[in-house]
């Protein structure tokens, strides 16, 4: 098989990249090892205001708007509540959102092969293996690695790889409708979420209850931390956890955009490129924006016949935008005790601290 571009990974970054390339007239093959895009979802699906303003996401796949963020110390007492005058977040119903994105990509001409694994590069071909058809060799002018934080494409193209990773796990379940305003609850407790946060997103329709942190610093393991937090998670008054819940989890890159994310043979997008906020671990907005840059560069290279056009896709140059959040990430990683977290809340309750939190969360 011969194509213009092989896209590996059908998450939001891969779907967006493939669709835009096809709409520009290029022959695109999109592969994903999952047999269905509605399973094995890893993201919480939180979209921020800038994404909602700039990208045409299907409104039927989005939960109610969220304007309220509540920040808790380890004791869960005397939290800091921040309320925006604007709609700041909406949580995507990711299974139908992926399905809708796949339909749009297919309508644009993208060939989608699910249940198909990328197994490596050999000389000038890329090797695929499907559950039904066995191994396949694909010749592509370029390959796009949209295959997650531990990208095999990055390895094969000798590009930068993620080494600063959190791990996260969450449970998602339907909740009864409530008159309470939707809210995003965040708990800073290094005994539950070492180096990061525990969270509850309650948008009035679904609850997302999760923890994240550095894998080697969870006292009893990630799953045990999630069980502990779920037993006393804030923001769910009177809500009983059902027997059946959707479980999500996976690695989260927080080292900032990687330095070398392209070469003459291809490039990286999404988590594979480290396009995740180092501080908040939010990845959906940067993945969409970086994908659009990737499409512009690939389109130029395909039309001009100059692979060196991919040199303009330079992670080192873009990385400067993450400098402030990388510094804050290092600070958050050093919060190792409940006492240190409680002390941080003393600063957070000051006008300057609240202003800084608003800038991070609503900026």
C-alpha positions in Angstrom: 0.0 0.0 0.0 1.3 3.5 -0.9 -0.1 6.6 0.8 1.0 10.2 1.3 0.7 10.2 5.1 0.4 7.4 7.6 -1.1 8.6 10.9 -0.5 6.2 13.8 -3.0 6.7 16.6 -6.7 7.8 16.4 -7.0 9.9 19.5 -8.0 13.5 19.1 -4.6 14.6 17.7 -4.5 11.8 15.2 -8.1 12.2 14.0 -7.7 16.0 13.7 -4.4 15.7 11.8 -5.7 13.1 9.4 -8.9 14.9 8.6 -7.2 18.2 7.9 -4.7 16.6 5.6 -7.4 14.7 3.7 -9.4 17.9 3.3 -6.3 19.4 1.7 -6.4 16.6 -0.9 -3.8 14.2 0.5 -4.1 10.4 0.7 -4.1 9.5 4.4 -4.2 6.2 6.2 -5.1 6.4 9.9 -4.4 3.3 12.0 -5.2 2.5 15.6 -4.7 -0.7 17.5 -8.1 -0.5 19.2 -10.9 -2.4 17.5 -13.3 0.5 18.4 -12.6 4.1 19.3 -15.3 4.1 22.0 -13.2 1.8 24.2 -10.0 2.2 26.2 -10.4 6.0 26.6 -7.6 7.6 28.6 -8.4 11.3 28.8 -10.8 13.0 31.3 -12.0 15.0 28.3 -11.8 18.5 29.8 -12.0 21.2 27.2 -11.0 24.7 28.2 -12.6 28.0 27.0 -10.0 28.7 24.3 -10.6 25.3 22.7 -14.4 25.8 22.9 -14.0 29.2 21.3 -11.6 28.2 18.5 -12.6 24.6 17.5 -16.0 23.4 16.2 -16.7 20.6 18.6 -20.1 18.9 18.4 -22.2 20.5 21.1 -24.2 17.3 21.7 -20.9 15.6 22.8 -20.2 18.3 25.5 -21.4 18.4 29.1 -22.8 21.6 30.8 -20.4 24.6 31.1 -18.3 24.8 34.3 -17.4 28.2 35.9 -16.5 27.1 39.4 -13.2 25.6 40.6 -12.8 24.5 44.2 -9.3 23.9 45.6 -8.8 21.8 48.7 -5.9 21.3 51.2 -5.3 17.7 52.5 -7.7 18.3 55.3 -10.5 19.2 52.8 -11.4 22.0 55.2 -11.7 25.7 54.2 -11.3 25.3 50.5 -10.6 28.1 48.1 -13.4 28.7 45.6 -12.8 30.5 42.3 -15.7 31.5 40.1 -15.3 32.9 36.6 -17.7 35.2 34.9 -17.4 33.0 31.7 -17.9 29.4 30.9 -14.4 28.0 31.4 -14.7 24.2 31.0 -16.9 21.6 29.4 -16.3 17.9 29.7 -16.5 15.9 26.5 -18.4 12.7 26.2 -15.4 11.2 24.6 -16.8 8.0 23.1 -19.4 9.7 20.8 -16.9 12.6 20.3 -14.3 10.2 18.9 -17.0 8.4 16.8 -18.1 11.7 15.4 -14.5 12.8 14.6 -13.9 9.5 12.9 -17.0 9.9 10.7 -15.9 13.4 9.7 -12.4 12.1 8.9 -13.8 9.3 6.8 -16.1 11.7 5.0 -13.1 13.8 4.1 -11.4 10.7 2.5 -9.3 9.3 5.4 -8.9 5.5 5.2 -9.3 4.3 8.8 -8.0 0.9 9.9 -8.9 -0.1 13.4 -7.6 -3.1 15.2 -4.3 -2.4 13.4 -1.0 -2.1 15.2 2.0 -0.2 14.1 4.9 -2.7 14.6 7.8 -0.7 13.3 9.8 0.7 10.4 11.9 -1.4 8.1 14.0 0.4 5.5 11.5 2.6 3.5 8.3 0.9 4.7 6.2 0.9 7.8 5.0 -2.4 9.2 1.4 -2.9 10.4 -0.4 -5.9 11.8 -4.1 -6.3 11.9 -6.2 -8.9 13.8 -7.9 -10.1 10.6 -5.5 -9.5 7.7 -2.1 -10.2 9.2 1.0 -8.1 8.5 0.9 -5.3 5.9 3.7 -3.0 4.6 2.9 0.6 3.9 5.0 3.1 1.9 4.3 6.6 3.1 5.9 9.8 2.2 5.6 10.9 5.8 4.5 9.2 9.1 2.7 11.0 12.0 3.2 9.7 15.5 -0.1 10.3 17.3 0.5 7.2 19.4 0.6 8.5 22.9 3.1 9.3 25.6 5.3 6.3 24.9 5.3 6.7 21.1 6.8 3.9 19.0 6.9 6.2 16.1 9.2 8.6 18.0 11.5 5.7 18.8 11.7 4.5 15.1 12.3 8.1 13.8 14.9 8.7 16.5 13.0 11.7 17.8 12.7 13.0 21.3 10.7 10.9 23.8 8.8 11.6 26.9 10.7 10.9 30.1 8.8 13.1 32.6 5.5 11.2 33.2 2.7 11.2 35.6 0.2 8.3 35.8 -3.4 8.9 36.3 -6.5 6.8 37.0 -10.2 7.8 37.2 -13.7 6.4 37.5 -16.5 7.9 35.4 -20.2 7.4 36.2 -23.6 9.0 35.7 -25.0 11.0 38.6 -28.5 12.3 39.3 -29.4 15.8 38.1 -28.8 18.4 40.7 -29.5 22.1 41.2 -26.0 22.6 42.4 -23.7 24.5 39.9 -21.3 22.3 38.0 -17.8 22.4 39.6 -14.3 21.2 39.2 -12.9 20.1 42.6 -9.1 19.7 43.0 -7.3 18.3 46.1 -3.7 18.9 46.8 -2.6 16.0 49.0 0.8 14.3 48.3 -0.3 11.2 50.2 -3.1 10.7 47.6 -1.6 12.3 44.5 2.2 12.7 44.8 3.4 15.6 42.6 0.0 16.3 41.2 -3.7 16.4 42.2 -6.8 14.3 43.0 -9.9 15.6 41.3 -13.7 15.4 41.0 -15.4 16.9 38.0 -19.1 17.1 38.6 -20.9 18.7 35.7 -24.4 17.7 36.9 -24.6 14.7 34.5 -21.4 12.8 35.1 -18.8 12.5 37.8 -15.1 12.0 37.1 -13.2 10.9 40.2 -9.5 10.6 39.7 -6.0 10.8 41.1 -2.6 11.4 39.4 1.0 11.6 40.4 4.5 10.1 40.0 4.2 6.4 39.8 7.1 5.6 42.1 5.7 7.9 44.9 2.3 6.4 45.5 2.5 4.9 49.0 0.2 1.9 48.2 -0.1 2.2 44.5 -2.3 4.2 42.1 -5.4 2.0 42.4 -5.2 2.0 46.2 -5.0 5.9 46.1 -8.0 6.1 43.9 -10.0 3.8 46.2 -9.0 6.0 49.2 -9.9 9.2 47.5 -13.2 7.8 46.0 -14.4 6.9 49.5 -14.3 10.5 50.7 -14.1 12.6 47.5 -15.5 16.1 47.8 -18.1 17.6 45.5 -20.5 14.7 45.4 -23.0 15.3 48.2 -25.6 12.6 48.4 -24.2 10.7 45.3 -23.8 7.0 45.7 -21.1 5.4 43.5 -22.8 2.8 41.3 -21.5 -0.7 41.0 -20.7 -0.3 37.3 -18.2 2.5 36.5 -16.0 3.3 33.5 -12.4 3.1 34.4 -9.7 5.2 32.7 -6.0 5.5 33.2 -2.6 5.9 31.6 0.6 7.9 31.5 0.6 11.7 31.2 3.7 13.6 29.9 4.5 16.7 31.9 8.0 17.6 30.6 6.6 20.2 28.2 6.8 20.1 24.4 9.7 17.9 23.3 12.7 19.5 21.6 13.0 17.3 18.5 9.5 16.4 17.1 10.2 16.2 13.4 12.7 14.8 10.9 12.7 14.3 7.1 10.4 11.3 7.4 7.7 12.5 9.8 6.7 14.2 13.0 4.9 13.8 16.3 1.6 15.3 17.6 -0.4 15.2 20.8 1.0 13.3 23.8 3.7 11.8 21.6 5.1 15.3 21.2 4.7 16.2 24.8 1.9 18.7 23.9 0.5 18.8 27.4 0.5 21.6 29.9 3.3 20.7 32.4 1.4 22.1 35.3 -2.3 21.3 34.7 -1.7 18.2 32.6 -4.3 19.5 30.2 -3.6 18.1 26.7 -6.6 18.5 24.5 -6.1 22.2 23.6 -2.4 22.0 22.8 -2.9 18.7 20.9 -5.4 20.4 18.6 -3.2 23.5 18.1 -0.1 21.5 17.4 -1.9 19.3 15.0 -2.9 22.3 12.9 0.7 23.4 12.7 1.7 19.9 11.8 -0.8 19.9 9.0 0.5 23.2 7.6 4.0 21.9 7.6 3.2 18.5 6.0 1.0 20.1 3.4 3.9 22.4 2.4 6.3 19.4 2.3 3.9 17.3 0.2 3.2 20.0 -2.3 6.7 21.3 -2.7 8.4 17.9 -2.6 10.9 19.3 0.0 11.1 17.1 3.1 13.3 19.8 4.8 10.0 21.8 5.1 9.4 19.7 8.3 12.4 21.5 9.9 10.0 24.4 10.6 8.1 22.1 13.0 10.6 22.8 15.8 9.8 21.8 19.3 12.8 23.6 20.8 11.5 26.9 19.5 7.9 26.3 20.7 9.1 25.0 24.0 9.8 28.5 25.3 6.0 29.0 25.8 6.0 26.4 28.5 8.9 27.9 30.5 6.7 29.4 33.3 4.6 26.2 33.7 7.7 24.0 33.7 9.0 26.0 36.7 5.7 25.6 38.5 5.7 21.9 37.6 9.0 21.5 39.4 7.6 23.4 42.4 4.5 21.2 42.6 6.7 18.1 42.3 8.5 19.2 45.5 5.3 19.3 47.6 5.9 15.9 49.3 4.1 16.2 52.7 0.6 17.3 53.8 2.3 20.1 55.9 3.9 21.5 52.8 0.6 21.4 50.9 -1.2 23.1 53.8 1.5 25.8 53.8 0.9 26.3 50.1 -2.7 27.0 50.8 -1.8 29.8 53.2 -0.3 31.6 50.2 -3.2 30.6 47.9 -5.6 32.3 50.2 -3.9 35.7 49.8 -5.1 38.1 47.0 -1.9 37.5 45.1 -2.3 33.7 45.4 -5.9 33.8 44.3 -4.9 36.0 41.3 -2.2 33.5 40.3 -4.6 30.6 40.6 -7.2 32.4 38.5 -4.5 33.1 35.8 -3.5 29.4 35.7 -7.0 28.0 35.8 -8.9 30.6 33.8 -6.1 32.1 31.6 
